[in-house]
Amino acid sequence: MADQNKMQNPLTQYYTGEYPKQRQPAPGIQQDMQPVPDCGEQSYRGSQRLEGRKALVTGADSGIGRAAAIAYAREGADVAINYLPAEQRDAEQVAEYIRKAGRKVVLIPGDISEEAFCKQLVAQAHEELGGLDILALVAGKQVAVEAIAELTTEQFRKTYETNVFSLFWITQAAIPLLPEGASIITTSSIQAYQPSPHLLDYASTKAAILAYTRALAKQVAEKGIRVNSVAPGPIWTALQVAGGQPQEKLPEFGKQTPMKRAGQPAELAGVYVYLASQESSYVTAEVHGVTGGEHLG
């Protein structure tokens, strides 16, 4: 993809073939995937819509978080990126793209399923960036389990700690530091509306994220802080090859959508930029779907 802003047929704008069966140990490394997801590395063009802003992006090593982090930098923001230590190889690539955009990058590896780390993450991002006014909370845990009898309490708890508890810990720590005009963006999913039977724990966390987002938005509106959510459909990311999808479902991943293909992370970058920018100044407590036609509701 040379330029994602060029008018073209969205049905064929990105990869339309089958995805080969492939399995990586969690959390997965994007650069080892086939095909490698498109996060806008070569195609996203910024226009200084976030000049001077300070962003923290979780799950920024790969997939949707990576696309958001690169886009933020090209729009003029300095960016702190969070990821698991095992994802360092991918994170280093993202850091290089941010530096090439002429922006500051802060790398903060760690596990957001731990309360103490979440507080440390916010404090470090705020200190090293010299402020904080955008939170893009993208990181998530997704592991497919076919039957409830096989779903362990350990996995159920860890999925909630990663996907839901981390939002509470990070936003609780960040809100006292955020200025008027700041934006918080959470990441829900089509799974909150059309849950798959093999994603019982994951889908239910994504529904919880919607309620959390809307309640928090109403709570902090009087502070001049906006809170919105993005709900992706089937997007080709490391989650899918690290246990997020059953192997037999990979070849047809995304084919069930009206657009007959999976989305690429690059196709969400513009939504995360819009919600972070002043263009969405009257938008809060909302959810924005990027689903290939698998509409919300």
Backbone as CSV, one residue per row, in Angstrom:
resi,resn,N_x,N_y,N_z,CA_x,CA_y,CA_z,C_x,C_y,C_z
1,MET,0.842,-1.183,0.000,0.000,0.000,0.000,0.883,1.241,0.000
2,ALA,0.860,1.997,-1.103,1.713,3.171,-1.232,1.092,4.403,-0.586
3,ASP,-0.227,4.517,-0.628,-0.901,5.694,-0.081,-2.340,5.321,0.243
4,GLN,-2.652,5.186,1.506,-3.993,4.734,1.876,-5.056,5.807,1.657
5,ASN,-4.649,7.025,1.338,-5.610,8.092,1.085,-6.050,8.156,-0.375
6,LYS,-5.371,7.441,-1.243,-5.741,7.430,-2.659,-7.050,6.672,-2.851
7,MET,-7.981,7.253,-3.601,-9.259,6.592,-3.820,-9.055,5.291,-4.594
8,GLN,-9.666,4.234,-4.088,-9.536,2.922,-4.702,-10.647,2.027,-4.182
9,ASN,-10.776,0.868,-4.739,-11.808,-0.075,-4.331,-11.431,-0.683,-2.980
10,PRO,-12.219,-0.459,-1.926,-11.858,-0.999,-0.613,-11.891,-2.519,-0.551
11,LEU,-12.578,-3.147,-1.485,-12.628,-4.611,-1.493,-11.264,-5.215,-1.809
12,THR,-10.451,-4.469,-2.562,-9.142,-4.981,-2.991,-7.989,-4.101,-2.519
13,GLN,-8.274,-3.155,-1.630,-7.241,-2.216,-1.189,-6.145,-2.914,-0.383
14,TYR,-6.527,-3.968,0.346,-5.582,-4.714,1.164,-5.691,-6.199,0.825
15,TYR,-4.919,-7.001,1.491,-4.819,-8.439,1.216,-6.189,-9.110,1.192
16,THR,-6.439,-9.903,0.156,-7.731,-10.564,-0.002,-7.623,-12.087,-0.040
17,GLY,-6.415,-12.627,0.039,-6.240,-14.069,-0.050,-6.527,-14.780,1.252
18,GLU,-6.328,-16.094,1.222,-6.463,-16.879,2.438,-5.239,-16.690,3.321
19,TYR,-5.446,-16.837,4.632,-4.340,-16.757,5.577,-3.848,-18.165,5.881
20,PRO,-2.562,-18.437,5.642,-2.062,-19.786,5.907,-2.133,-20.121,7.395
21,LYS,-2.399,-21.364,7.705,-2.395,-21.799,9.090,-1.009,-21.568,9.673
22,GLN,-0.953,-21.013,10.850,0.319,-20.694,11.506,0.044,-20.482,12.982
23,ARG,0.924,-20.918,13.811,0.728,-20.796,15.249,2.011,-20.302,15.898
24,GLN,1.889,-19.265,16.680,3.010,-18.735,17.445,2.663,-18.821,18.923
25,PRO,3.661,-18.966,19.773,3.393,-18.852,21.212,2.975,-17.425,21.544
26,ALA,2.054,-17.273,22.472,1.626,-15.936,22.893,2.810,-15.180,23.492
27,PRO,2.899,-13.871,23.247,1.898,-13.003,22.640,1.994,-12.870,21.118
28,GLY,2.970,-13.508,20.492,3.099,-13.434,19.046,3.985,-12.285,18.603
29,ILE,4.700,-12.510,17.491,5.585,-11.501,16.924,5.089,-11.172,15.524
30,GLN,4.771,-9.920,15.285,4.164,-9.536,14.017,5.085,-9.801,12.835
31,GLN,6.365,-9.491,12.978,7.258,-9.625,11.827,7.473,-11.068,11.404
32,ASP,7.038,-12.035,12.222,7.136,-13.442,11.863,5.852,-13.993,11.251
33,MET,4.844,-13.155,11.073,3.566,-13.592,10.519,3.618,-13.664,8.995
34,GLN,2.735,-14.480,8.431,2.580,-14.579,6.976,1.102,-14.454,6.616
35,PRO,0.715,-13.410,5.890,1.506,-12.230,5.543,1.658,-11.307,6.745
36,VAL,2.634,-10.427,6.694,2.840,-9.459,7.767,1.730,-8.411,7.707
37,PRO,1.072,-8.113,8.824,0.017,-7.099,8.812,0.527,-5.738,8.344
38,ASP,-0.358,-4.999,7.711,-0.051,-3.651,7.256,-0.517,-2.666,8.325
39,CYS,0.425,-2.010,8.952,0.104,-1.045,10.007,0.323,0.396,9.553
40,GLY,0.377,0.594,8.249,0.550,1.932,7.704,1.982,2.400,7.660
41,GLU,2.918,1.484,7.851,4.334,1.862,7.881,4.757,2.615,6.620
42,GLN,4.231,2.187,5.477,4.616,2.805,4.212,3.548,3.736,3.649
43,SER,2.366,3.727,4.241,1.246,4.414,3.591,0.642,5.572,4.368
44,TYR,0.833,5.616,5.696,0.155,6.670,6.466,0.894,7.992,6.314
45,ARG,0.174,9.012,5.878,0.732,10.353,5.726,0.078,11.283,6.736
46,GLY,0.879,11.912,7.575,0.350,12.814,8.591,0.177,14.233,8.088
47,SER,-0.597,15.024,8.841,-0.828,16.428,8.480,-0.828,17.313,9.721
48,GLN,-0.030,16.932,10.727,0.169,17.729,11.942,-1.121,17.978,12.720
49,ARG,-2.021,17.019,12.695,-3.273,17.172,13.432,-3.083,17.002,14.935
50,LEU,-1.946,16.450,15.364,-1.688,16.239,16.794,-0.372,16.891,17.211
51,GLU,-0.020,17.963,16.567,1.275,18.594,16.826,1.397,19.013,18.297
52,GLY,2.502,18.577,18.921,2.780,18.944,20.302,2.069,18.092,21.338
53,ARG,1.291,17.091,20.912,0.561,16.270,21.860,1.462,15.168,22.419
54,LYS,1.024,14.567,23.527,1.792,13.535,24.227,0.892,12.311,24.405
55,ALA,1.256,11.202,23.772,0.380,10.034,23.735,1.015,8.819,24.390
56,LEU,0.186,8.053,25.084,0.564,6.735,25.591,-0.285,5.709,24.857
57,VAL,0.372,4.726,24.228,-0.330,3.689,23.489,0.059,2.329,24.059
58,THR,-0.930,1.551,24.496,-0.649,0.195,24.967,-0.813,-0.783,23.800
59,GLY,-0.082,-1.884,23.873,-0.113,-2.838,22.766,0.445,-2.244,21.495
60,ALA,1.445,-1.375,21.632,1.922,-0.582,20.500,2.989,-1.267,19.660
61,ASP,3.375,-2.465,20.032,4.414,-3.159,19.274,3.901,-3.693,17.947
62,SER,2.619,-4.028,17.870,2.083,-4.692,16.686,0.621,-4.336,16.513
63,GLY,0.079,-4.725,15.369,-1.347,-4.613,15.147,-1.890,-3.197,15.252
64,ILE,-3.066,-3.085,15.851,-3.786,-1.817,15.908,-3.019,-0.778,16.721
65,GLY,-2.432,-1.192,17.847,-1.653,-0.256,18.651,-0.467,0.287,17.896
66,ARG,0.192,-0.558,17.127,1.325,-0.135,16.303,0.875,0.907,15.268
67,ALA,-0.251,0.622,14.602,-0.775,1.562,13.607,-1.092,2.913,14.233
68,ALA,-1.700,2.897,15.422,-2.031,4.150,16.102,-0.777,4.914,16.491
69,ALA,0.227,4.221,17.030,1.455,4.877,17.470,2.187,5.534,16.304
70,ILE,2.279,4.830,15.184,2.947,5.392,14.007,2.176,6.604,13.486
71,ALA,0.860,6.483,13.422,0.036,7.596,12.948,0.157,8.806,13.867
72,TYR,0.135,8.580,15.171,0.271,9.700,16.113,1.581,10.446,15.888
73,ALA,2.659,9.701,15.713,3.948,10.349,15.501,3.947,11.160,14.213
74,ARG,3.382,10.605,13.170,3.358,11.317,11.882,2.398,12.491,11.897
75,GLU,1.507,12.521,12.891,0.631,13.679,13.080,1.229,14.709,14.034
76,GLY,2.449,14.433,14.542,3.149,15.427,15.337,3.215,15.182,16.824
77,ALA,2.791,14.001,17.291,2.796,13.705,18.722,4.047,12.938,19.126
78,ASP,4.501,13.184,20.354,5.484,12.312,20.980,4.731,11.129,21.577
79,VAL,5.361,9.942,21.593,4.618,8.730,21.931,5.390,7.836,22.892
80,ALA,4.720,7.415,23.962,5.218,6.354,24.838,4.519,5.070,24.423
81,ILE,5.296,4.025,24.161,4.708,2.765,23.711,4.903,1.693,24.770
82,ASN,3.834,0.975,25.038,3.854,-0.133,25.998,3.629,-1.445,25.274
83,TYR,4.267,-2.494,25.777,4.202,-3.811,25.165,4.785,-4.795,26.158
84,LEU,4.595,-6.075,25.906,5.205,-7.086,26.763,6.686,-7.241,26.421
85,PRO,7.538,-7.582,27.403,8.965,-7.735,27.113,9.252,-8.698,25.963
86,ALA,8.444,-9.740,25.809,8.654,-10.708,24.730,8.441,-10.098,23.349
87,GLU,7.833,-8.919,23.300,7.531,-8.260,22.023,8.552,-7.187,21.656
88,GLN,9.711,-7.219,22.295,10.712,-6.177,22.113,11.119,-6.002,20.650
89,ARG,11.256,-7.095,19.901,11.681,-6.997,18.500,10.727,-6.130,17.690
90,ASP,9.438,-6.370,17.857,8.456,-5.557,17.143,8.462,-4.120,17.659
91,ALA,8.591,-3.947,18.961,8.570,-2.612,19.549,9.720,-1.751,19.035
92,GLU,10.881,-2.347,18.837,12.028,-1.596,18.326,11.750,-1.063,16.926
93,GLN,11.027,-1.823,16.127,10.658,-1.343,14.796,9.754,-0.113,14.888
94,VAL,8.766,-0.192,15.776,7.853,0.936,15.953,8.612,2.175,16.407
95,ALA,9.511,1.987,17.357,10.297,3.107,17.861,11.077,3.789,16.737
96,GLU,11.602,2.994,15.826,12.366,3.563,14.721,11.469,4.377,13.794
97,TYR,10.253,3.906,13.549,9.324,4.684,12.724,8.977,6.011,13.397
98,ILE,8.804,5.998,14.710,8.474,7.227,15.430,9.640,8.213,15.359
99,ARG,10.837,7.708,15.541,12.020,8.581,15.441,12.167,9.168,14.040
100,LYS,11.897,8.357,13.018,11.992,8.847,11.639,10.975,9.936,11.357
101,ALA,9.874,9.927,12.111,8.876,10.986,11.979,9.299,12.254,12.703
102,GLY,10.461,12.197,13.371,10.977,13.367,14.071,10.384,13.576,15.444
103,ARG,9.802,12.535,16.017,9.162,12.664,17.320,9.887,11.837,18.367
104,LYS,9.661,12.171,19.612,10.256,11.452,20.731,9.470,10.169,20.990
105,VAL,10.191,9.096,21.324,9.544,7.845,21.681,10.097,7.360,23.012
106,VAL,9.223,6.843,23.851,9.600,6.262,25.137,9.114,4.821,25.138
107,LEU,10.022,3.884,25.316,9.664,2.468,25.340,9.478,2.016,26.788
108,ILE,8.298,1.450,27.084,7.993,1.027,28.448,7.427,-0.389,28.418
109,PRO,8.283,-1.404,28.414,7.790,-2.782,28.434,7.221,-3.145,29.798
110,GLY,6.213,-3.994,29.795,5.627,-4.448,31.049,4.232,-4.995,30.842
111,ASP,3.713,-5.669,31.851,2.446,-6.381,31.784,1.335,-5.562,32.421
112,ILE,0.379,-5.109,31.615,-0.685,-4.258,32.142,-1.727,-5.030,32.938
113,SER,-1.581,-6.343,33.050,-2.492,-7.094,33.922,-2.090,-6.961,35.385
114,GLU,-1.034,-6.194,35.657,-0.542,-5.973,37.018,-0.785,-4.514,37.411
115,GLU,-1.487,-4.306,38.519,-1.871,-2.962,38.947,-0.660,-2.065,39.166
116,ALA,0.350,-2.572,39.841,1.515,-1.749,40.141,2.198,-1.263,38.863
117,PHE,2.270,-2.148,37.865,2.906,-1.718,36.613,2.079,-0.652,35.909
118,CYS,0.754,-0.777,35.929,-0.088,0.225,35.275,0.157,1.616,35.847
119,LYS,0.286,1.699,37.145,0.557,2.993,37.773,1.937,3.505,37.394
120,GLN,2.904,2.584,37.357,4.262,2.953,36.944,4.274,3.426,35.498
121,LEU,3.523,2.741,34.645,3.451,3.076,33.225,2.988,4.509,33.021
122,VAL,1.925,4.880,33.680,1.391,6.232,33.540,2.393,7.264,34.057
123,ALA,2.967,6.998,35.217,3.915,7.944,35.805,5.136,8.132,34.914
124,GLN,5.660,7.032,34.389,6.848,7.120,33.542,6.551,7.825,32.227
125,ALA,5.411,7.500,31.603,5.048,8.156,30.350,4.883,9.652,30.559
126,HIS,4.221,10.025,31.644,3.989,11.443,31.937,5.305,12.176,32.174
127,GLU,6.190,11.548,32.921,7.460,12.194,33.248,8.368,12.318,32.028
128,GLU,8.515,11.231,31.279,9.483,11.233,30.184,8.985,11.977,28.946
129,LEU,7.674,12.056,28.774,7.139,12.836,27.663,6.977,14.310,28.026
130,GLY,7.014,14.604,29.321,6.785,15.974,29.750,5.322,16.346,29.718
131,GLY,4.475,15.363,29.962,3.025,15.567,29.942,2.345,14.374,29.326
132,LEU,1.019,14.400,29.348,0.239,13.293,28.795,-1.155,13.822,28.487
133,ASP,-1.600,13.669,27.235,-2.949,14.131,26.905,-3.710,13.208,25.964
134,ILE,-3.093,12.091,25.562,-3.784,11.074,24.781,-3.485,9.707,25.384
135,LEU,-4.521,8.947,25.668,-4.372,7.549,26.061,-5.063,6.707,25.000
136,ALA,-4.308,5.873,24.305,-4.888,4.914,23.360,-4.663,3.533,23.944
137,LEU,-5.704,2.967,24.532,-5.599,1.723,25.288,-6.046,0.576,24.392
138,VAL,-5.070,-0.061,23.768,-5.332,-1.030,22.705,-5.015,-2.462,23.122
139,ALA,-4.039,-2.657,23.971,-3.566,-4.005,24.309,-4.704,-4.890,24.799
140,GLY,-4.667,-6.159,24.392,-5.703,-7.088,24.820,-5.237,-8.523,24.766
141,LYS,-5.955,-9.354,25.480,-5.679,-10.795,25.509,-6.852,-11.526,24.884
142,GLN,-6.563,-12.419,23.933,-7.598,-13.188,23.255,-7.085,-14.605,23.016
143,VAL,-7.737,-15.575,23.627,-7.364,-16.978,23.456,-8.646,-17.779,23.218
144,ALA,-8.734,-18.423,22.083,-9.931,-19.187,21.736,-10.019,-20.481,22.542
145,VAL,-11.195,-20.743,23.098,-11.484,-21.992,23.811,-12.881,-22.429,23.390
146,GLU,-12.976,-23.631,22.853,-14.230,-24.062,22.242,-15.372,-24.270,23.236
147,ALA,-15.079,-24.792,24.443,-16.149,-25.140,25.384,-15.884,-24.540,26.759
148,ILE,-16.947,-24.147,27.434,-16.803,-23.546,28.755,-16.119,-24.505,29.732
149,ALA,-16.305,-25.793,29.543,-15.678,-26.775,30.428,-14.158,-26.743,30.324
150,GLU,-13.653,-26.235,29.197,-12.215,-26.187,28.978,-11.613,-24.827,29.317
151,LEU,-12.455,-23.850,29.638,-11.998,-22.502,29.954,-11.622,-22.432,31.428
152,THR,-10.365,-22.185,31.705,-9.897,-22.208,33.085,-10.170,-20.886,33.788
153,THR,-10.275,-20.962,35.092,-10.413,-19.747,35.895,-9.194,-18.851,35.702
154,GLU,-8.034,-19.453,35.573,-6.808,-18.671,35.375,-6.892,-17.840,34.095
155,GLN,-7.321,-18.455,32.982,-7.429,-17.690,31.739,-8.520,-16.631,31.843
156,PHE,-9.671,-16.998,32.414,-10.779,-16.045,32.541,-10.334,-14.811,33.322
157,ARG,-9.648,-15.053,34.440,-9.174,-13.948,35.273,-8.143,-13.100,34.529
158,LYS,-7.197,-13.749,33.857,-6.128,-13.020,33.175,-6.681,-12.181,32.027
159,THR,-7.675,-12.706,31.343,-8.286,-11.946,30.251,-8.959,-10.692,30.788
160,TYR,-9.658,-10.817,31.898,-10.298,-9.644,32.501,-9.269,-8.667,33.063
161,GLU,-8.217,-9.166,33.666,-7.183,-8.281,34.198,-6.513,-7.493,33.082
162,THR,-6.249,-8.160,31.967,-5.581,-7.492,30.852,-6.508,-6.537,30.126
163,ASN,-7.726,-6.962,29.863,-8.617,-6.189,29.005,-9.466,-5.155,29.739
164,VAL,-9.818,-5.429,30.989,-10.735,-4.545,31.717,-10.070,-3.878,32.926
165,PHE,-9.477,-4.676,33.801,-8.869,-4.102,35.000,-7.808,-3.077,34.629
166,SER,-7.054,-3.348,33.580,-5.993,-2.419,33.185,-6.561,-1.049,32.816
167,LEU,-7.752,-1.025,32.213,-8.369,0.270,31.894,-8.627,1.065,33.163
168,PHE,-9.140,0.379,34.175,-9.400,1.042,35.454,-8.112,1.565,36.071
169,TRP,-7.090,0.709,36.144,-5.837,1.114,36.779,-5.157,2.256,36.029
170,ILE,-5.134,2.180,34.702,-4.441,3.208,33.915,-5.206,4.528,33.946
171,THR,-6.506,4.485,33.738,-7.260,5.736,33.723,-7.340,6.358,35.110
172,GLN,-7.429,5.540,36.136,-7.450,6.083,37.496,-6.172,6.845,37.786
173,ALA,-5.036,6.296,37.338,-3.753,6.962,37.560,-3.573,8.178,36.669
174,ALA,-4.132,8.124,35.454,-3.867,9.174,34.473,-4.756,10.398,34.603
175,ILE,-6.011,10.217,34.967,-6.962,11.331,34.934,-6.504,12.538,35.755
176,PRO,-5.919,12.371,36.935,-5.445,13.556,37.654,-4.334,14.311,36.922
177,LEU,-3.691,13.654,35.957,-2.581,14.268,35.223,-3.005,14.861,33.891
178,LEU,-4.213,14.525,33.437,-4.630,14.923,32.096,-5.168,16.347,32.086
179,PRO,-4.790,17.146,31.093,-5.300,18.511,30.989,-6.656,18.555,30.298
180,GLU,-7.308,19.694,30.338,-8.521,19.903,29.555,-8.177,19.698,28.082
181,GLY,-9.050,19.017,27.372,-8.797,18.728,25.965,-8.189,17.365,25.729
182,ALA,-7.860,16.658,26.805,-7.269,15.326,26.664,-8.300,14.325,26.143
183,SER,-7.792,13.243,25.576,-8.657,12.223,25.007,-8.215,10.839,25.459
184,ILE,-9.191,10.035,25.879,-8.962,8.635,26.225,-9.701,7.786,25.205
185,ILE,-9.002,6.824,24.614,-9.598,5.953,23.604,-9.403,4.509,24.040
186,THR,-10.484,3.806,24.260,-10.425,2.391,24.614,-10.667,1.553,23.354
187,THR,-10.463,0.260,23.473,-10.640,-0.620,22.320,-11.584,-1.750,22.684
188,SER,-12.781,-1.692,22.126,-13.767,-2.752,22.294,-13.647,-3.699,21.096
189,SER,-14.755,-4.177,20.573,-14.706,-5.146,19.474,-16.102,-5.430,18.962
190,ILE,-16.191,-5.900,17.731,-17.438,-6.451,17.215,-17.920,-7.584,18.112
191,GLN,-16.980,-8.199,18.848,-17.320,-9.303,19.741,-18.243,-8.861,20.873
192,ALA,-18.276,-7.580,21.184,-19.203,-7.084,22.202,-20.641,-7.148,21.710
193,TYR,-20.830,-7.160,20.399,-22.162,-7.144,19.787,-22.532,-8.490,19.161
194,GLN,-21.542,-9.158,18.587,-21.761,-10.445,17.939,-20.731,-11.443,18.461
195,PRO,-20.878,-11.889,19.702,-19.851,-12.728,20.333,-19.731,-14.107,19.695
196,SER,-18.497,-14.522,19.486,-18.224,-15.864,18.976,-18.229,-16.857,20.131
197,PRO,-18.748,-18.056,19.922,-18.831,-19.019,21.028,-17.476,-19.430,21.592
198,HIS,-16.419,-19.374,20.780,-15.104,-19.787,21.257,-14.332,-18.651,21.931
199,LEU,-14.985,-17.464,22.061,-14.331,-16.316,22.699,-15.165,-15.811,23.873
200,LEU,-15.631,-16.725,24.700,-16.529,-16.395,25.804,-15.945,-15.333,26.729
201,ASP,-14.707,-15.531,27.165,-14.101,-14.569,28.086,-13.759,-13.266,27.377
202,TYR,-13.162,-13.369,26.195,-12.755,-12.176,25.443,-13.959,-11.314,25.082
203,ALA,-14.992,-11.922,24.518,-16.168,-11.170,24.088,-16.822,-10.445,25.257
204,SER,-16.897,-11.100,26.390,-17.543,-10.459,27.539,-16.712,-9.294,28.085
205,THR,-15.386,-9.373,27.962,-14.575,-8.216,28.379,-14.826,-7.037,27.453
206,LYS,-15.032,-7.310,26.169,-15.225,-6.225,25.218,-16.568,-5.529,25.437
207,ALA,-17.561,-6.275,25.908,-18.822,-5.653,26.286,-18.643,-4.801,27.540
208,ALA,-17.866,-5.296,28.480,-17.593,-4.529,29.695,-16.881,-3.225,29.367
209,ILE,-15.979,-3.257,28.396,-15.242,-2.054,28.012,-16.191,-0.966,27.515
210,LEU,-17.225,-1.345,26.795,-18.184,-0.352,26.308,-18.856,0.376,27.467
211,ALA,-19.350,-0.377,28.448,-20.024,0.239,29.584,-19.053,1.098,30.389
212,TYR,-17.837,0.593,30.572,-16.827,1.353,31.313,-16.535,2.671,30.594
213,THR,-16.380,2.603,29.287,-16.060,3.796,28.498,-17.154,4.844,28.617
214,ARG,-18.388,4.413,28.460,-19.492,5.374,28.483,-19.697,5.982,29.860
215,ALA,-19.565,5.161,30.901,-19.714,5.693,32.258,-18.590,6.663,32.593
216,LEU,-17.361,6.296,32.231,-16.230,7.186,32.512,-16.352,8.483,31.733
217,ALA,-16.817,8.401,30.490,-16.973,9.607,29.679,-17.904,10.610,30.345
218,LYS,-18.996,10.115,30.897,-19.951,10.998,31.557,-19.379,11.563,32.859
219,GLN,-18.535,10.762,33.505,-17.948,11.205,34.762,-16.940,12.325,34.563
220,VAL,-16.140,12.250,33.497,-15.037,13.210,33.331,-15.336,14.297,32.301
221,ALA,-16.555,14.302,31.740,-16.884,15.324,30.735,-16.704,16.731,31.291
222,GLU,-17.086,16.934,32.557,-16.980,18.269,33.148,-15.528,18.703,33.351
223,LYS,-14.606,17.773,33.240,-13.181,18.119,33.308,-12.612,18.482,31.936
224,GLY,-13.439,18.381,30.898,-12.956,18.663,29.556,-12.173,17.507,28.958
225,ILE,-12.400,16.303,29.476,-11.731,15.100,28.973,-12.766,14.247,28.256
226,ARG,-12.436,13.809,27.053,-13.338,12.958,26.278,-12.890,11.501,26.351
227,VAL,-13.869,10.583,26.327,-13.586,9.141,26.389,-14.452,8.447,25.345
228,ASN,-13.821,7.767,24.412,-14.526,7.052,23.357,-13.900,5.678,23.147
229,SER,-14.567,4.864,22.354,-14.064,3.523,22.092,-14.082,3.230,20.601
230,VAL,-13.177,2.355,20.182,-13.140,1.838,18.819,-13.481,0.353,18.895
231,ALA,-14.342,-0.091,17.993,-14.743,-1.496,17.974,-14.347,-2.118,16.638
232,PRO,-13.188,-2.763,16.582,-12.768,-3.403,15.336,-13.558,-4.674,15.058
233,GLY,-13.625,-5.003,13.782,-14.107,-6.313,13.366,-12.926,-7.255,13.251
234,PRO,-12.962,-8.204,12.316,-11.835,-9.124,12.155,-10.623,-8.415,11.533
235,ILE,-9.614,-8.183,12.320,-8.408,-7.472,11.871,-7.224,-8.426,11.978
236,TRP,-6.382,-8.451,10.962,-5.244,-9.366,10.903,-4.128,-8.846,11.806
237,THR,-3.990,-9.454,12.991,-2.979,-9.061,13.967,-2.368,-10.311,14.598
238,ALA,-1.348,-10.094,15.404,-0.670,-11.209,16.068,-1.598,-11.973,17.004
239,LEU,-2.658,-11.337,17.490,-3.610,-12.045,18.346,-4.152,-13.295,17.654
240,GLN,-4.344,-13.191,16.347,-5.010,-14.278,15.628,-4.132,-15.527,15.508
241,VAL,-2.817,-15.339,15.445,-1.920,-16.492,15.266,-1.325,-16.965,16.590
242,ALA,-1.630,-16.262,17.671,-1.103,-16.627,18.983,-2.194,-17.204,19.872
243,GLY,-3.169,-17.856,19.239,-4.228,-18.524,19.990,-5.577,-17.861,19.912
244,GLY,-5.659,-16.686,19.287,-6.927,-15.962,19.238,-7.965,-16.572,18.328
245,GLN,-7.517,-17.353,17.351,-8.422,-18.047,16.442,-8.041,-19.525,16.365
246,PRO,-9.019,-20.419,16.269,-8.688,-21.817,16.001,-7.968,-21.926,14.660
247,GLN,-6.976,-22.774,14.578,-6.186,-22.907,13.362,-7.043,-23.164,12.115
248,GLU,-8.066,-23.982,12.264,-8.872,-24.331,11.091,-9.664,-23.149,10.554
249,LYS,-9.828,-22.089,11.364,-10.573,-20.910,10.932,-9.697,-19.855,10.269
250,LEU,-8.379,-19.976,10.388,-7.486,-18.936,9.868,-7.614,-18.709,8.364
251,PRO,-7.638,-19.746,7.521,-7.670,-19.493,6.076,-8.823,-18.591,5.633
252,GLU,-9.966,-18.691,6.298,-11.139,-17.908,5.911,-11.363,-16.699,6.822
253,PHE,-10.350,-16.335,7.592,-10.501,-15.228,8.543,-10.939,-13.950,7.828
254,GLY,-12.054,-13.387,8.264,-12.579,-12.144,7.714,-13.436,-12.300,6.474
255,LYS,-13.476,-13.493,5.883,-14.218,-13.692,4.638,-15.724,-13.593,4.828
256,GLN,-16.184,-13.714,6.100,-17.621,-13.694,6.346,-18.194,-12.280,6.321
257,THR,-17.352,-11.268,6.301,-17.842,-9.890,6.299,-18.394,-9.528,4.924
258,PRO,-19.267,-8.521,4.848,-19.752,-8.076,3.543,-18.629,-7.647,2.599
259,MET,-17.492,-7.214,3.149,-16.373,-6.815,2.302,-15.461,-7.977,1.943
260,LYS,-15.795,-9.183,2.445,-15.168,-10.442,2.026,-13.663,-10.523,2.300
261,ARG,-13.197,-9.751,3.269,-11.780,-9.834,3.656,-11.619,-9.337,5.075
262,ALA,-10.514,-9.729,5.691,-10.160,-9.170,7.003,-9.623,-7.753,6.827
263,GLY,-9.755,-6.953,7.855,-9.169,-5.624,7.833,-7.707,-5.665,8.226
264,GLN,-6.999,-4.600,7.893,-5.609,-4.434,8.289,-5.526,-3.333,9.350
265,PRO,-4.550,-3.424,10.266,-4.442,-2.411,11.312,-4.389,-0.988,10.783
266,ALA,-3.784,-0.789,9.615,-3.696,0.555,9.033,-5.060,1.188,8.847
267,GLU,-6.089,0.360,8.678,-7.424,0.886,8.420,-8.103,1.440,9.665
268,LEU,-7.460,1.272,10.817,-7.988,1.844,12.058,-7.231,3.088,12.502
269,ALA,-6.070,3.338,11.918,-5.233,4.445,12.371,-5.977,5.775,12.342
270,GLY,-6.713,6.026,11.251,-7.408,7.300,11.118,-8.465,7.525,12.181
271,VAL,-9.117,6.454,12.640,-10.136,6.586,13.690,-9.477,6.976,15.014
272,TYR,-8.338,6.335,15.331,-7.634,6.684,16.563,-7.103,8.114,16.513
273,VAL,-6.697,8.566,15.345,-6.250,9.955,15.206,-7.427,10.905,15.369
274,TYR,-8.520,10.616,14.698,-9.712,11.473,14.790,-10.172,11.628,16.234
275,LEU,-10.259,10.519,16.967,-10.741,10.583,18.341,-9.760,11.277,19.278
276,ALA,-8.481,11.301,18.905,-7.481,11.998,19.721,-7.435,13.485,19.417
277,SER,-7.912,13.868,18.241,-7.758,15.246,17.767,-8.945,16.122,18.151
278,GLN,-8.787,17.423,17.926,-9.871,18.365,18.210,-10.990,18.280,17.182
279,GLU,-10.790,17.512,16.129,-11.864,17.315,15.161,-13.056,16.613,15.799
280,SER,-12.804,15.873,16.873,-13.882,15.148,17.561,-14.236,15.817,18.883
281,SER,-14.160,17.132,18.921,-14.342,17.876,20.173,-15.719,17.692,20.811
282,TYR,-16.736,17.344,20.010,-18.087,17.156,20.559,-18.470,15.681,20.583
283,VAL,-17.468,14.815,20.564,-17.695,13.377,20.544,-17.159,12.766,21.832
284,THR,-18.042,12.220,22.648,-17.618,11.484,23.842,-18.681,10.448,24.176
285,ALA,-18.273,9.395,24.876,-19.149,8.269,25.224,-19.650,7.529,23.986
286,GLU,-18.895,7.593,22.898,-19.294,6.951,21.649,-18.407,5.747,21.331
287,VAL,-18.915,4.890,20.451,-18.146,3.750,19.965,-18.134,3.795,18.448
288,HIS,-16.959,3.642,17.874,-16.796,3.732,16.420,-16.395,2.368,15.873
289,GLY,-17.242,1.795,15.046,-16.959,0.484,14.475,-16.115,0.562,13.218
290,VAL,-15.180,-0.371,13.087,-14.387,-0.542,11.865,-14.448,-2.042,11.576
291,THR,-15.485,-2.452,10.857,-15.886,-3.864,10.881,-16.054,-4.525,9.518
292,GLY,-15.808,-3.816,8.431,-16.003,-4.412,7.122,-17.456,-4.722,6.796
293,GLY,-18.359,-4.082,7.504,-19.780,-4.293,7.233,-20.504,-5.123,8.273
294,GLU,-19.752,-5.723,9.200,-20.381,-6.457,10.310,-20.800,-5.441,11.363
295,HIS,-21.858,-4.714,11.073,-22.205,-3.518,11.838,-22.487,-3.806,13.295
296,LEU,-22.329,-2.764,14.103,-22.569,-2.860,15.549,-24.062,-2.799,15.828
297,GLY,-24.475,-3.448,16.897,-25.866,-3.372,17.319,-26.724,-4.453,16.698
